[in-house]
Amino acid sequence: MKPHVTSAARTLAHRGLLTAIFAVLFALTLVLPDWLEAFTGLDPDRDSGWVETAITLGFGLCAAGSAAATYLQWRRVRPAAN
């Protein structure tokens, strides 16, 4: 018999995946700040670095926010599983 996957559990999995994606992009931007320029061929800040800094902060904030939302969702789903 196939286990029933609830909507809350599916949302939790999606939020966890989104958190992982943002965390990887954050780490990638910290380690290789010029990946955006290499990937797109664009240089919007003309080597000043402010765009890379803004992108790194954005990915970091998105990862933290997504992690917080995932944790709160997990706390709501966990008691129902017990």
Summary of the structure (lengths in Angstrom):
residues: 82
radius of gyration: 17.4
end to end distance: 20.2
largest distance: 58.9
contacts: 184
relative contact order: 0.17
helix: 77%
strand: 0%
